[in-house]
């Protein structure tokens, strides 16, 4: 079964595509999104195999979303849908590897023909090979329903309803030993595994004796890596829908076995220092790697609550570095409440999705403050907007604060931020409204006034257009 995400801001389109998907035997609905930011969140949380992507959606447009994720999820298939045939959009889509281009309204015949082409394309790979990697890296870390587990079991041909998770951390030259280790374990167990750099996760299917498995894994590692460093954490046996518990136990076990590593704390401190020094100065991909290396080390060295607390402190350092919100001017507020948001995360999959978005937010602030990558008038205008978004501000107000013409500032927004003034202010206001609904006891009218809307009904309409939910429904969901 191939998992499908539908992204469109029109409810009838979402319902129509969902209805047609239900009549196929090879595709299941993975989720629906109405904005670019919702689409990014769902893609990072549980990567689908196929995405139907509308181009003109609130927030980031469809092509911007694809540009953000297509290198990270190379096997993911994207089909664009739009109300108009436009050559310029096709030109932008080609370098992103877009699979197909549909013009709305899309007929059943066209929709099913597109699915047939996708199925043939995905079928060129060994069954489940791309999906297994996504499953082990993302899905296994969170709870799924028994029905979802049955779908995964059928898709990946798992031989048992039960399994146990084993986490491996190998020393230098780990890449060349990965397959050897798994081949030896596969002689005795039904294994599914994924390795990235020097870390690996192995799902062993069946009602396994944990002590016996631990002895076998230790034997294989000792024979394969004589004299080399390694660590292994093993969880308990659980039914498939509860394998996330085995993941958590394996992490805790790995941490316990690595407690004797006296250099762990020093390594952690050095990584934090380097990350703080380079964020906003080094290329984004370099700092993103430093950040990912840091949090992976932290979460493999500490149990989940302790690791979250450590990363909350890291984010406070980074926010202070790029805004001065803690050590600088008292009137400068933090970009977001990192500690509160991090400590509320339920599992590692939720952390990874949150961290990817939050660190990008930090990088944007750092680039503005440190690298001077944006023209000074745009920086001044953005600062003015963030200071006055709760007021009735217009483009001429921001242009006056930046000491440029409104036309010139409008062009800067388009060239550097790929948006316009109104959409930028709207996204900021709705983002702040979401935080107020989550973190305060304000009613909807008070929230509307607090973020710059004098008409609560108009605020509710804009809020629903961007988030897909009314403010009241959003509040009920986060309670």
C-alpha positions as CSV (number, residue, x, y, z in Angstrom):
1,X,0.0,0.0,0.0
2,X,1.3,3.4,-0.9
3,X,0.6,6.4,1.4
4,X,-0.9,9.6,-0.1
5,X,-0.9,13.1,1.2
6,X,-3.4,15.6,-0.3
7,X,-2.6,19.3,-0.1
8,X,-5.2,21.8,-1.2
9,X,-7.0,24.8,0.3
10,X,-10.4,23.8,-1.2
11,X,-12.4,21.4,0.9
12,X,-14.3,19.9,-2.1
13,X,-11.0,19.0,-3.8
14,X,-9.7,17.3,-0.6
15,X,-13.0,15.4,-0.3
16,X,-13.1,14.4,-3.9
17,X,-9.5,13.1,-4.0
18,X,-10.0,11.2,-0.7
19,X,-13.2,9.6,-2.1
20,X,-11.4,8.5,-5.3
21,X,-8.5,7.1,-3.3
22,X,-10.8,4.8,-1.3
23,X,-11.7,2.9,-4.5
24,X,-8.1,2.0,-5.2
25,X,-6.4,-1.1,-3.9
26,X,-2.9,0.2,-3.7
27,X,-3.2,3.7,-2.2
28,X,-4.3,4.8,1.3
29,X,-4.8,8.3,2.6
30,X,-1.9,9.5,4.9
31,X,-3.3,12.9,5.6
32,X,-4.8,16.2,4.3
33,X,-3.3,19.7,4.5
34,X,-4.7,23.1,3.6
35,X,-1.6,25.2,3.9
36,X,2.1,24.9,3.0
37,X,3.2,24.9,6.6
38,X,0.7,22.1,7.4
39,X,2.0,20.1,4.5
40,X,5.6,20.4,5.7
41,X,4.6,19.3,9.2
42,X,2.9,16.2,7.9
43,X,5.7,15.3,5.5
44,X,8.3,15.5,8.2
45,X,6.2,13.7,10.8
46,X,5.2,10.7,8.6
47,X,6.6,10.9,5.0
48,X,4.1,9.7,2.4
49,X,5.0,8.0,-0.9
50,X,2.9,10.3,-3.0
51,X,1.8,14.0,-2.6
52,X,-0.9,15.7,-4.6
53,X,0.2,19.3,-4.2
54,X,-1.9,22.4,-5.1
55,X,0.3,25.3,-6.1
56,X,-1.7,28.3,-4.8
57,X,-2.1,27.5,-1.0
58,X,-1.8,29.8,2.0
59,X,1.6,30.3,3.5
60,X,4.3,28.7,1.4
61,X,3.1,27.9,-2.1
62,X,3.2,24.3,-3.3
63,X,6.4,24.6,-5.3
64,X,8.2,26.2,-2.3
65,X,7.2,23.2,-0.1
66,X,8.5,20.8,-2.7
67,X,11.8,22.7,-3.0
68,X,12.1,22.4,0.8
69,X,11.7,18.7,1.0
70,X,12.5,17.0,-2.3
71,X,16.3,16.6,-1.6
72,X,15.6,15.1,1.9
73,X,12.9,12.7,0.5
74,X,14.3,11.8,-2.9
75,X,11.9,8.9,-3.4
76,X,8.8,10.9,-2.7
77,X,6.5,11.5,-5.7
78,X,4.9,14.9,-6.3
79,X,1.9,15.6,-8.6
80,X,1.1,19.3,-9.0
81,X,-2.5,20.4,-9.4
82,X,-3.5,23.9,-10.4
83,X,-6.5,25.8,-12.0
84,X,-4.4,27.1,-14.8
85,X,-1.8,25.8,-17.3
86,X,1.2,28.0,-16.9
87,X,4.5,27.5,-18.6
88,X,6.4,29.4,-15.9
89,X,5.2,27.0,-13.2
90,X,6.2,24.1,-15.3
91,X,9.7,25.6,-15.7
92,X,10.0,25.9,-11.9
93,X,8.7,22.4,-11.3
94,X,11.1,20.6,-13.7
95,X,14.2,21.0,-11.6
96,X,12.3,19.8,-8.5
97,X,11.6,16.5,-10.1
98,X,7.8,16.9,-10.1
99,X,6.3,13.7,-11.5
100,X,3.1,15.0,-13.1
101,X,1.0,18.2,-13.6
102,X,-2.8,18.1,-13.4
103,X,-5.1,21.0,-14.4
104,X,-8.2,21.4,-12.2
105,X,-11.0,20.3,-12.3
106,X,-9.5,16.9,-12.4
107,X,-11.7,14.1,-13.8
108,X,-11.8,10.6,-12.4
109,X,-10.2,9.3,-15.6
110,X,-7.3,11.7,-15.3
111,X,-6.9,11.1,-11.5
112,X,-6.8,7.3,-11.9
113,X,-4.5,7.5,-14.9
114,X,-2.0,9.5,-12.8
115,X,-2.2,7.0,-10.0
116,X,-1.5,4.2,-12.5
117,X,1.6,5.9,-13.7
118,X,2.7,6.5,-10.1
119,X,2.2,2.9,-9.2
120,X,4.3,1.7,-12.1
121,X,7.0,4.2,-11.1
122,X,7.1,3.1,-7.5
123,X,6.9,-0.5,-8.5
124,X,10.3,-0.2,-10.1
125,X,11.9,-0.3,-6.6
126,X,12.0,-3.5,-4.5
127,X,8.6,-3.7,-2.6
128,X,8.7,-1.5,0.5
129,X,12.4,-0.6,0.3
130,X,11.8,3.2,0.4
131,X,8.9,2.9,2.8
132,X,10.9,0.7,5.3
133,X,13.4,3.5,5.7
134,X,10.7,6.0,6.4
135,X,8.9,3.7,8.7
136,X,12.0,3.0,10.8
137,X,13.2,6.6,10.9
138,X,9.8,8.2,11.6
139,X,6.7,6.1,12.2
140,X,8.0,3.4,14.5
141,X,8.8,6.1,17.1
142,X,5.2,7.0,17.7
143,X,2.0,5.2,18.6
144,X,-0.2,4.0,15.7
145,X,-3.6,2.4,15.6
146,X,-4.0,-1.4,15.2
147,X,-5.5,-0.7,11.8
148,X,-2.5,1.3,10.7
149,X,-0.2,-1.4,12.0
150,X,-2.0,-4.0,9.9
151,X,-1.5,-1.8,6.8
152,X,2.3,-1.5,7.6
153,X,2.5,-5.3,8.3
154,X,0.9,-6.1,5.0
155,X,2.9,-3.6,3.0
156,X,6.3,-4.6,4.4
157,X,5.5,-8.4,4.7
158,X,6.2,-8.5,8.4
159,X,6.0,-12.1,9.5
160,X,4.8,-11.4,13.1
161,X,2.5,-9.2,15.1
162,X,5.2,-8.6,17.7
163,X,8.7,-7.1,17.6
164,X,11.6,-5.7,19.5
165,X,13.8,-2.7,18.7
166,X,17.6,-2.7,18.9
167,X,19.6,0.5,18.6
168,X,23.3,0.4,17.6
169,X,26.0,3.0,17.8
170,X,29.2,2.0,16.1
171,X,32.7,3.6,16.1
172,X,34.7,4.7,13.1
173,X,34.4,3.1,9.7
174,X,30.9,2.0,10.7
175,X,29.5,2.1,7.2
176,X,31.5,-1.0,6.0
177,X,30.3,-3.1,9.0
178,X,26.6,-2.4,8.8
179,X,25.6,-5.0,6.3
180,X,27.9,-7.6,7.8
181,X,26.3,-7.2,11.2
182,X,22.8,-7.4,9.8
183,X,23.5,-10.4,7.6
184,X,24.7,-12.3,10.7
185,X,21.7,-11.3,12.7
186,X,19.4,-12.2,9.8
187,X,20.6,-15.8,9.9
188,X,18.8,-16.2,13.2
189,X,16.1,-13.5,13.2
190,X,13.6,-11.7,10.8
191,X,15.2,-8.3,10.7
192,X,14.4,-4.9,9.1
193,X,17.0,-2.3,9.6
194,X,18.2,1.2,8.6
195,X,21.6,2.8,9.2
196,X,22.6,6.4,9.0
197,X,26.2,7.4,9.6
198,X,27.3,5.5,12.7
199,X,23.8,4.9,14.1
200,X,21.4,2.1,13.3
201,X,17.9,0.9,14.2
202,X,17.0,-2.8,13.8
203,X,13.4,-4.1,14.1
204,X,13.4,-7.8,14.9
205,X,10.1,-9.4,14.3
206,X,8.7,-12.2,16.5
207,X,8.1,-13.0,20.1
208,X,11.8,-12.8,21.0
209,X,13.5,-13.7,24.2
210,X,15.2,-10.4,25.1
211,X,18.1,-11.9,27.1
212,X,18.9,-14.3,24.4
213,X,18.8,-11.6,21.7
214,X,21.1,-9.3,23.8
215,X,23.6,-12.1,24.0
216,X,23.4,-12.8,20.3
217,X,23.8,-9.1,19.4
218,X,26.7,-8.7,21.7
219,X,28.4,-11.8,20.2
220,X,27.9,-10.5,16.6
221,X,29.3,-7.1,17.5
222,X,32.2,-8.5,19.4
223,X,33.1,-10.8,16.5
224,X,32.6,-8.2,13.8
225,X,34.2,-5.3,15.5
226,X,37.1,-6.7,17.5
227,X,38.8,-3.9,19.5
228,X,36.4,-1.2,18.2
229,X,34.0,1.0,20.1
230,X,30.3,0.2,19.9
231,X,27.1,0.4,22.1
232,X,23.8,-1.3,21.8
233,X,20.4,-0.7,23.4
234,X,17.5,-3.2,23.3
235,X,13.9,-2.6,24.2
236,X,11.1,-5.0,25.2
237,X,8.8,-7.1,23.0
238,X,5.6,-5.3,22.0
239,X,2.7,-5.6,19.6
240,X,3.3,-3.6,16.4
241,X,1.0,-0.7,17.3
242,X,3.1,-0.2,20.5
243,X,6.6,-0.6,19.1
244,X,7.3,3.0,20.0
245,X,7.6,1.8,23.7
246,X,10.4,-0.6,22.6
247,X,12.1,2.4,20.9
248,X,12.0,4.4,24.1
249,X,13.3,1.5,26.2
250,X,16.1,0.9,23.7
251,X,17.2,4.5,24.0
252,X,17.2,4.3,27.8
253,X,19.2,1.1,27.6
254,X,21.7,2.6,25.2
255,X,22.1,5.6,27.6
256,X,22.7,3.3,30.6
257,X,25.4,1.4,28.7
258,X,27.1,4.6,27.6
259,X,27.2,6.2,31.1
260,X,30.8,5.2,31.5
261,X,31.8,7.5,28.6
262,X,33.5,10.3,30.6
263,X,34.0,12.3,27.4
264,X,30.3,12.5,26.5
265,X,29.7,15.7,28.5
266,X,32.8,17.5,27.1
267,X,31.8,16.4,23.5
268,X,28.4,17.8,24.1
269,X,29.7,21.2,25.4
270,X,32.1,21.5,22.4
271,X,29.3,20.8,19.9
272,X,27.1,23.5,21.6
273,X,29.9,26.0,21.4
274,X,30.6,25.3,17.8
275,X,26.9,25.5,16.9
276,X,26.5,28.9,18.7
277,X,29.6,30.2,17.0
278,X,28.6,29.2,13.4
279,X,24.8,29.7,13.4
280,X,24.1,32.7,11.1
281,X,27.6,32.8,9.7
282,X,28.3,29.3,8.2
283,X,26.2,28.0,5.4
284,X,22.8,26.8,6.6
285,X,23.4,23.2,5.6
286,X,26.6,23.1,7.7
287,X,24.9,24.5,10.8
288,X,21.9,22.2,10.2
289,X,24.3,19.2,10.3
290,X,25.9,20.5,13.5
291,X,22.5,20.8,15.1
292,X,21.4,17.3,14.0
293,X,24.6,15.7,15.2
294,X,24.2,17.4,18.6
295,X,20.6,16.4,19.3
296,X,21.1,12.8,18.1
297,X,24.0,12.5,20.5
298,X,22.0,14.1,23.3
299,X,19.0,11.8,22.8
300,X,21.2,8.7,22.5
301,X,23.1,9.6,25.7
302,X,20.1,10.5,28.0
303,X,16.6,9.4,28.6
304,X,13.9,11.2,26.8
305,X,12.8,13.8,29.5
306,X,16.5,14.7,30.3
307,X,17.3,15.0,26.6
308,X,14.4,17.4,26.1
309,X,15.5,19.5,29.0
310,X,19.0,19.8,27.6
311,X,17.8,20.7,24.1
312,X,15.4,23.4,25.7
313,X,18.6,25.0,27.2
314,X,20.3,24.8,23.8
315,X,17.4,26.6,22.1
316,X,17.5,29.3,24.8
317,X,21.2,29.9,24.1
318,X,20.6,30.1,20.4
319,X,17.6,32.5,20.7
320,X,19.7,34.8,22.9
321,X,22.6,34.7,20.4
322,X,20.4,35.8,17.5
323,X,18.0,38.2,19.3
324,X,19.5,39.2,22.6
325,X,16.1,38.3,24.2
326,X,17.7,37.1,27.5
327,X,20.9,38.9,27.9
328,X,20.3,42.0,25.8
329,X,17.4,44.4,25.7
330,X,14.6,43.4,28.1
331,X,11.9,44.5,25.6
332,X,12.9,41.9,23.1
333,X,10.8,38.8,23.4
334,X,12.0,35.3,22.5
335,X,10.8,34.1,19.0
336,X,8.9,31.2,20.7
337,X,8.7,29.5,24.1
338,X,11.2,26.7,23.4
339,X,11.2,25.1,26.8
340,X,7.4,24.8,27.1
341,X,7.0,23.5,23.5
342,X,9.8,21.0,23.8
343,X,8.7,19.6,27.2
344,X,5.2,19.0,25.8
345,X,6.5,16.7,23.0
346,X,5.4,13.1,23.5
347,X,8.0,11.1,21.6
348,X,11.1,11.3,19.4
349,X,9.2,11.6,16.1
350,X,7.4,14.6,17.5
351,X,10.7,16.1,18.6
352,X,12.3,15.6,15.2
353,X,9.4,17.3,13.4
354,X,9.4,20.2,15.9
355,X,13.1,20.6,15.9
356,X,13.5,20.8,12.1
357,X,11.0,23.7,11.9
358,X,12.2,25.5,15.1
359,X,15.9,25.4,14.0
360,X,15.0,26.8,10.6
361,X,13.3,29.6,12.5
362,X,16.4,30.2,14.6
363,X,18.5,30.3,11.4
364,X,16.3,32.9,9.8
365,X,16.7,35.2,12.9
366,X,20.4,34.6,13.0
367,X,20.8,35.4,9.3
368,X,19.0,38.7,9.8
369,X,21.0,39.7,12.8
370,X,24.5,38.3,12.0
371,X,25.1,37.9,8.3
372,X,23.4,41.0,7.0
373,X,22.1,38.8,4.1
374,X,19.0,41.0,3.7
375,X,19.1,44.7,2.7
376,X,19.0,47.0,5.8
377,X,15.6,48.5,4.8
378,X,14.0,45.1,4.7
379,X,15.5,44.2,8.2
380,X,14.2,47.5,9.6
381,X,10.7,46.9,8.0
382,X,10.6,43.4,9.5
383,X,11.5,44.6,12.9
384,X,8.9,47.3,12.6
385,X,6.2,44.8,11.7
386,X,7.1,42.5,14.6
387,X,6.9,45.4,16.9
388,X,3.6,46.8,15.6
389,X,1.7,43.8,14.1
390,X,-1.0,44.3,16.8
391,X,-1.8,47.7,15.4
392,X,-3.4,48.7,12.1
393,X,-0.3,48.8,10.1
394,X,0.0,49.3,6.3
395,X,2.8,49.0,3.8
396,X,3.5,52.8,3.9
397,X,3.9,52.6,7.7
398,X,6.6,49.9,7.4
399,X,8.2,51.8,4.4
400,X,8.4,55.0,6.5
401,X,10.1,53.1,9.3
402,X,12.6,51.7,6.8
403,X,13.0,55.1,5.1
404,X,12.3,53.8,1.6
405,X,9.3,54.1,-0.7
406,X,6.4,51.7,-0.4
407,X,7.0,50.4,-4.0
408,X,10.7,49.6,-3.2
409,X,9.8,47.8,0.0
410,X,7.2,45.8,-1.8
411,X,9.8,44.7,-4.2
412,X,12.2,43.7,-1.4
413,X,9.5,41.5,0.1
414,X,9.0,39.8,-3.2
415,X,12.7,39.3,-4.0
416,X,14.0,38.2,-0.6
417,X,11.1,36.7,1.2
418,X,9.1,35.4,-1.8
419,X,5.9,36.9,-0.4
420,X,4.1,40.2,-0.2
421,X,3.6,42.6,2.7
422,X,0.0,41.6,3.5
423,X,0.6,37.9,3.5
424,X,3.7,38.3,5.7
425,X,1.7,40.3,8.3
426,X,-1.2,37.9,8.1
427,X,1.0,34.9,8.7
428,X,2.7,36.6,11.6
429,X,-0.6,37.6,13.2
430,X,-2.1,34.1,12.8
431,X,1.1,32.5,14.2
432,X,0.9,34.8,17.2
433,X,-2.9,34.0,17.6
434,X,-2.1,30.3,17.7
435,X,0.3,30.9,20.5
436,X,-2.2,33.0,22.5
437,X,-4.9,30.3,22.1
438,X,-2.5,27.6,23.3
439,X,-0.9,29.6,26.1
440,X,-3.5,32.0,27.5
441,X,-7.1,32.0,28.7
442,X,-8.2,34.8,26.3
443,X,-11.4,34.4,24.5
444,X,-11.5,34.6,20.6
445,X,-12.5,38.2,20.6
446,X,-9.6,39.1,22.9
447,X,-7.1,37.1,20.8
448,X,-8.4,38.9,17.6
449,X,-7.8,42.3,19.2
450,X,-4.4,41.3,20.6
451,X,-3.0,40.4,17.1
452,X,-4.4,43.4,15.2
453,X,-7.9,42.4,14.1
454,X,-10.8,44.7,15.1
455,X,-13.4,42.4,13.6
456,X,-13.5,39.0,15.4
457,X,-15.6,37.5,12.6
458,X,-13.0,38.5,9.9
459,X,-10.2,37.2,12.2
460,X,-12.0,33.8,12.4
461,X,-12.3,33.7,8.7
462,X,-8.6,34.4,8.1
463,X,-7.6,32.1,10.8
464,X,-9.5,29.2,9.3
465,X,-8.2,29.9,5.8
466,X,-4.6,29.6,7.0
467,X,-4.8,26.9,9.6
468,X,-7.8,24.9,8.3
469,X,-9.6,25.2,11.6
470,X,-11.7,27.9,13.3
471,X,-10.1,29.5,16.3
472,X,-12.6,27.7,18.6
473,X,-11.8,24.3,16.9
474,X,-8.1,25.0,17.2
475,X,-8.4,25.7,20.9
476,X,-10.4,22.5,21.5
477,X,-7.7,20.5,19.6
478,X,-4.8,21.8,21.7
479,X,-6.5,21.5,25.1
